[in-house]
Amino acid sequence: HSNIDVNTFGVDVSLESELGPGTLVYGVDFYHDNVDSSGSTNNAAGTKYKESLPIADDSDYDLLGIYSQYLWKPMDKLEITGGARYTYAEASLGRFYDPKSVQQPSDSQNWNSLVGSLRGLYRFNNEWSVYGGLSQAFRAPNLDDLTGNMTAKSGSTSLGSTSVDPEEFLTYEIGTRQVTETTSLELSFFYTDAKDVITGVPIAAKSKDSITTNASEGYIYGVELQGAWKFHPQWTLSGF
């Protein structure tokens, strides 16, 4: 059996100001997690138990973000939006075990990153518009990535690793949108370059147990379509 108790508190402040020919949105957010965990496993006869923590016990995780976004309309039909976000993450690990069930000393790790985005939207008329954008993303390892120890009903175990690095992404997007008094339609295409994606790999050849690591480069691409039709003042049909 296993148990995880998480207490979280945070604050999120967002402000908006007119600046020059455009509008600036900026702010800060901060979240703190305090985590306690417990767990044990037993032998087949149920006569011998040993401690098995699902994630590191008596741990803390802090996540700080500082961001800004500027919207500029050089002409009535064109909007350009640029943004940036700084992220700082820190994990303070209490008691946890390595893959050989040896208790490890307390550990602390931190990561930081500055990412940006640029997006443009052009309106041909009151109904049709096109848009495109380029954006970066960053995800620091969480407590499960670092110290997880979860066993499935099949008996396979998924373990974390304190050696994993953050994930990084770069996304390209282009799309078009139509809006009328009774209908809306949107079609978009996206492509994402992924770097250091955190994933599980077998601990050894033919092993059913896995441990987290950083994969090599990868990519994600897709198309999205959504629409709505207000065929009656009280009824709207939508789909995606």
Phi, psi and omega in degrees: 000160179209157181212139178229124176247126181236126173246126184235136168225154182196174178216143181222116181241125179232132182233156179223134182219144170284130182220112180059228181275007184219195183236134180250125173249130184210161182177188181214145172223147181215134178225139179235127176250131170247123191237129170240137179223156177209157179175162178205159174235158180229161178283176185299328181278349180073024183253350183224127182241149172220152181292136177216100186276131179294325170214173183301132180278151178055054184244161176228148177221123180246139180224116181243134177229135175235126189220161174206151179214132183242126178253122184234131177245091179294338174208165185302326185271351187238132174237134176236129182236126176237142183215162176213149178217130174256131181237134173233127180233140178220130178246123175251110188263128176273231180283133174202168185240150175275176182302342179265014179065028176263126181295135183257152177290160178303148184218156177220133179224152177217156181218154175212156182201149173241120180238159181224169178211152177218130186218142178229146178223131179236129179258117178289321179202197182289346183252316190255141175211157174233154180212160177204159182197163177223126184215145176258156177215157185216136175223119178281153177300141176262181184296327178290318176301323186276318189225013183301147178209079185246133180248127179279167179298334179287349180100351179283145183243136177249119185248148174272176179211131180283001181262002182285150178255165178296158174270147178227142183224150174225118187244134174249138182216142174215144183196175178222152184220140174234132180226125173237185180295333185238350183224159171214145181212134180220133179228129181218154177235142178220154177217129183236124169274129182243139181228135176059039179297132181280123183212165180265141176229154179301140178296323178214168180304131178066011179280143176272352178269145183233160177223146183287146176205174176266124176285167174284190184295150178210185180207157177227136175216155181187178179227141179233138180224131177212151181202165179212149180223117177268088186274356179206148182307335181250004185227135175227131177255126181226158179199163180208000000 
